[in-house]
Amino acid sequence: MKLVNVNRPVYRVNPVDALLKDFFNTNGVNDRYDKEELVNQPSTNLFETETSVVLELLVPGYSKEEIKLQVENNQLIVKSESLENESEDQKEAPEYKYSRVEFEKVKFEKRFRLSDKLDQEQIQAEVKNGILRITLAKKKEAIPVKREIEIG
């Protein structure tokens, strides 16, 4: 069974533009790229059982409402919804002056090419403890048949 990672986008801009932005950046490393340009790719575990292929994506801090799954042109697309819709608590919270920032919640998108041996109608997903688990069922003809053979 082959489930292939299609692409690994990091920035949605031309690499030359990103290089120029780096060169002329006067604000510091954290302000190097606009948030609209930044696309994260969550770490992924993949394993196979007799009846399915399972993907586990690391998505800490994202609720199930912020994650969108879709199948398009034999690709499974996993991405976050727009993070611009802040909650009322976040809008009313005072601005903090951080002395160190090592992570922030950014948009993510990851694409997987689906094998023709997977049933695209039988995809299940759940988020639990910061891990998005996607189960892709195999088609019946792709499930190996096991049977005992008597020795005569």
LUMLOSE-536181 format. One record per residue (C-alpha): residue number from 1; x, y, z. Coordinates in nm, 3 decimals. Each point is the difference from the previous one (the first is absolute). Last residue first. Example, Ala and Ser with C-alpha at 12.3 -4.5 7.8 and 13.67 -1.06 7.14 Angstrom:
2
R  nr       x       y       z
R   2   1.367  -0.106   0.714
R   1  -0.137  -0.344   0.066
This chain:
152
R  nr       x       y       z
R 152  -0.305  -3.423   0.240
R 151   0.121   0.322   0.164
R 150  -0.295   0.217   0.080
R 149   0.008   0.362  -0.104
R 148  -0.107   0.262   0.252
R 147  -0.131   0.327  -0.129
R 146   0.106   0.361  -0.012
R 145  -0.121   0.247  -0.261
R 144   0.185   0.329  -0.026
R 143  -0.217   0.312   0.005
R 142   0.043   0.190  -0.327
R 141  -0.312  -0.156  -0.159
R 140  -0.213   0.120   0.290
R 139   0.108   0.361  -0.045
R 138   0.224   0.129   0.276
R 137  -0.141   0.232   0.262
R 136   0.174   0.332   0.065
R 135   0.016   0.088   0.369
R 134   0.098   0.356   0.088
R 133   0.126   0.070   0.354
R 132   0.054   0.367   0.086
R 131   0.220   0.017   0.310
R 130  -0.019   0.290   0.246
R 129  -0.146  -0.206   0.285
R 128  -0.278  -0.143  -0.219
R 127  -0.111   0.104  -0.345
R 126  -0.206  -0.244  -0.205
R 125  -0.018  -0.103  -0.365
R 124  -0.175  -0.263  -0.211
R 123   0.037  -0.066  -0.372
R 122  -0.222  -0.263  -0.166
R 121  -0.112   0.168  -0.324
R 120   0.357   0.026  -0.129
R 119   0.038  -0.378   0.018
R 118   0.374  -0.059  -0.030
R 117   0.152  -0.232  -0.262
R 116   0.010   0.286  -0.254
R 115   0.276   0.147   0.214
R 114  -0.057   0.345   0.145
R 113   0.250   0.279  -0.050
R 112   0.045   0.184   0.329
R 111  -0.011   0.375   0.051
R 110   0.093   0.208   0.304
R 109  -0.116   0.348   0.091
R 108   0.058   0.209   0.308
R 107  -0.095   0.344   0.116
R 106   0.193   0.140   0.293
R 105  -0.030  -0.030   0.377
R 104   0.316   0.137   0.149
R 103   0.320  -0.149   0.131
R 102   0.334   0.104   0.146
R 101  -0.079   0.356   0.107
R 100   0.223   0.160   0.264
R  99  -0.023   0.334   0.185
R  98  -0.367   0.030  -0.082
R  97  -0.175   0.333   0.037
R  96  -0.359  -0.094   0.056
R  95  -0.295   0.179  -0.153
R  94  -0.294  -0.005   0.236
R  93  -0.271  -0.261  -0.055
R  92  -0.330   0.136  -0.134
R  91   0.048  -0.144  -0.348
R  90   0.123  -0.333   0.139
R  89  -0.298  -0.033   0.231
R  88  -0.239   0.081  -0.286
R  87   0.139  -0.290  -0.200
R  86   0.223   0.063  -0.297
R  85  -0.125  -0.059  -0.351
R  84   0.323   0.079  -0.186
R  83   0.128  -0.357   0.039
R  82  -0.135  -0.101  -0.338
R  81  -0.073  -0.372  -0.018
R  80   0.283  -0.241   0.044
R  79   0.092  -0.245  -0.268
R  78  -0.006  -0.370  -0.088
R  77  -0.032  -0.078  -0.370
R  76  -0.039  -0.362  -0.106
R  75   0.088  -0.024  -0.366
R  74  -0.167  -0.215  -0.265
R  73  -0.110   0.310  -0.195
R  72  -0.157   0.162   0.309
R  71  -0.072  -0.156   0.337
R  70  -0.071   0.237   0.287
R  69   0.088   0.043   0.365
R  68  -0.036   0.331   0.186
R  67   0.137   0.076   0.346
R  66  -0.104   0.302   0.208
R  65  -0.331  -0.154   0.115
R  64   0.186  -0.310   0.124
R  63   0.191   0.220   0.242
R  62   0.364   0.092  -0.057
R  61   0.236   0.048   0.295
R  60   0.227  -0.292  -0.082
R  59  -0.026  -0.128  -0.360
R  58   0.237  -0.297  -0.036
R  57  -0.135  -0.209  -0.285
R  56  -0.070  -0.373   0.031
R  55  -0.077  -0.178  -0.326
R  54  -0.149  -0.349  -0.004
R  53  -0.021  -0.239  -0.295
R  52  -0.273  -0.261   0.021
R  51  -0.116  -0.363  -0.005
R  50   0.314  -0.205   0.071
R  49   0.158   0.285   0.196
R  48   0.227   0.272  -0.134
R  47   0.194   0.273   0.171
R  46   0.072   0.366  -0.062
R  45   0.132   0.257   0.244
R  44  -0.012   0.365  -0.102
R  43   0.164   0.322   0.113
R  42  -0.219   0.302  -0.077
R  41   0.082   0.212  -0.303
R  40  -0.004   0.375   0.059
R  39  -0.102   0.258  -0.256
R  38   0.138   0.354   0.033
R  37  -0.098   0.243  -0.273
R  36  -0.316   0.129   0.169
R  35   0.198   0.048   0.322
R  34   0.229   0.247  -0.174
R  33   0.360  -0.109   0.000
R  32   0.315   0.141   0.161
R  31  -0.170   0.149   0.305
R  30   0.140  -0.263   0.237
R  29   0.355   0.038  -0.138
R  28   0.038   0.369   0.064
R  27  -0.171   0.319  -0.108
R  26   0.252   0.128  -0.256
R  25  -0.068  -0.250  -0.277
R  24   0.163   0.104  -0.326
R  23   0.191  -0.322  -0.057
R  22  -0.271  -0.229   0.133
R  21  -0.268   0.167  -0.213
R  20   0.230  -0.035  -0.299
R  19   0.042  -0.372   0.072
R  18  -0.376  -0.045   0.043
R  17  -0.061   0.179  -0.332
R  16   0.252  -0.231  -0.168
R  15  -0.170  -0.304   0.155
R  14  -0.337   0.107  -0.154
R  13  -0.263   0.009   0.267
R  12  -0.222  -0.262   0.158
R  11   0.263  -0.096   0.253
R  10   0.074  -0.343   0.139
R   9  -0.156  -0.230  -0.252
R   8   0.086  -0.369   0.036
R   7  -0.156  -0.181  -0.288
R   6  -0.163  -0.327  -0.085
R   5   0.064  -0.221   0.304
R   4  -0.054  -0.347  -0.135
R   3  -0.229  -0.277   0.121
R   2   0.119  -0.325  -0.151
R   1  -0.145  -0.334   0.097
